[in-house]
Amino acid sequence: MKKIDAHLHLAKIVAGYCRRGELRAIGEGKCQWGSGEVFQLFPQTGEYGEDCFTAEQALAIMDRNDVEKAVLMNGSMYGFQNIYHEELLEKYPDRFCPSCEVEPFATNHMETLQRFLEEKHFHLVKFEVSSGGGLMGCHDPFDLSGDRMMEIYKMIEKNHGVVALDVGDILMESHQTTALMRIADRCPDLKIVICHLLAPMREKKREWKAELQMLKQANVWFDIAAMPKIMSPDVYPYPETVETLAEARDIIGADRMMWGTDAPFAATQDTYEHLTDYLEKSNVFTQKELEDIYYNNAQLVYFTK
C-alpha cells in the first residue's frame, strides 16, 4: 500500500527553543535544554544521526518501509529548519512537502512569510503553538484567530497554501477549538490541518469527541501523528490507539485523517516500522479507509496545488 508520512521532522542543525530555553544536540542522539534537562531525541538504532536527522537518512528509512513521500514539519523542539527545507524543495520535489514557519511576534514576519510563499514557493506553513512546547510556552497566551494570526492565514489562503497547527492538549491555553472554527469559517479556501488529532486524553474523551464534531468542516483535516506516543502506555500493535482512531473516524470520517509518525522523536518509543504498519494490522479499517488515511488525503492536501 502506498504511504505518505504526513508528519515527519528533519533537523540539519538542532536549534530548538521553548519554555525550557534553547535545545542543543550533545551527541549519542541526546539533546539538552537550557534548563539542563537531557533526553533522547534521535533513536540509537543506527538509522538516525548522532546529532541530526537528514533527508538522506529519512529517505533510507522511508524506502525500507514503502513510504513514498513525507511532509516535513517545522517544530520548536528542532528549531527553524526553513533554510534546510528550502534546499529540499529543490532537491527532492517528488519526495517531500517541506514546511516553512515564521515567528509571528517578529517585527518583519509578514515580509518573511511572503518571501517563503511567493519567492520560494512553499506550499505549507506550520505553527507549533502549544503551551507545552510551542509559541505559547515562549509568549503569553494569544488568540489563534486574532488579527495578528488572521493576517497570516489570509496570506497563506491567498497563495493557495496549507496551514498546519499543533495546539496541544485540552488542558493547555493554546487548545482553542473555537478559534480554529473561526479560522475555518473566515478562510474558507484555506486548507487547515490540526496535528495529532487534537491530542486526546483518556479522561477527556467526551470533550474531545465534541471538539471533533465542532471541527468537522470542509476545509479541515487532522493528522494522527504520534498517536501511539500520546496513548502511552499502549503497546504495539496499539489496540487502544486504534480504538481511539476508529472513534474519530466515526465522527469526522476517514477522508479527514492522515497517517504520520512524528519521527524521529516518536521513534525513540518504538520502531518506524511499527509506527508505520499498526493500522494495517488492526482489521478495524476498510481497505478504502486505509488508502485514504495512508495516502490519498495527504496527497490531496499537501501535494495537490
ABEGO torsion letter per residue (X at the ends): XBBBBABBBBBABBBBBBAAEBBBBAEGGBBBBAAGBBBBABBBAGABBAABBBAAAAAAAAAAAGBABBBBBBBAAAEBAAAAAAAAAAABAAABBBBBBBBAABAAAAAAAAAAAAAAGBABBBBBABAAABAAAABBBBBAABAAAAAAAAAAAAAGBBBBBBAEBAABAABBAAAAAAAAAABAABBBBBBGGGGBBAAAAAAAAAAAAAABBAABBBBABGAAAAAOABBOAGAAAAAAAAAAAAAAEAAABBBBAGOAAAAAABBAAAAAAAAAAAGABBAAAAAAAAAAAAAAAAABX
